Amino acid sequence: MPTDDERAAAAALAGGAISAALLETLMEKNLLSRNEARAVLQKALATVGAFSDTPGGQAAQGVITRMLAGKFSVRG
């Protein structure tokens, strides 16, 4: 039986994977531009900023920042 922390980590992982896949799919179908996808990620980064004093918030900032610098970079 997973612990509460394990369930929380699994939910966060699943949510991140679904969100990334959704952004990618919308871009592939030309329903969302790269700039629009970046805007979504930047909004998420701003939201997570409220939790930057916590380990989870810092980790989330790192994940989003890497997405902005990697797959969803300005250069693609």
Secondary structure as the mmCIF struct_conf table of DSSP 4:
data_model
#
loop_
_struct_conf.conf_type_id
_struct_conf.id
_struct_conf.beg_label_comp_id
_struct_conf.beg_label_asym_id
_struct_conf.beg_label_seq_id
_struct_conf.end_label_comp_id
_struct_conf.end_label_asym_id
_struct_conf.end_label_seq_id
HELX_RH_AL_P HELX_RH_AL_P1 ASP A 4 GLU A 28
TURN_TY1_P TURN_TY1_P1 LYS A 29 ASN A 30
BEND BEND1 LEU A 31 LEU A 32
HELX_RH_AL_P HELX_RH_AL_P2 ARG A 34 VAL A 48
HELX_RH_3T_P HELX_RH_3T_P1 GLY A 49 PHE A 51
TURN_TY1_P TURN_TY1_P2 SER A 52 ASP A 53
BEND BEND2 THR A 54 THR A 54
HELX_RH_AL_P HELX_RH_AL_P3 PRO A 55 ALA A 69
TURN_TY1_P TURN_TY1_P3 GLY A 70 PHE A 72
BEND BEND3 SER A 73 SER A 73
TURN_TY1_P TURN_TY1_P4 VAL A 74 ARG A 75
#
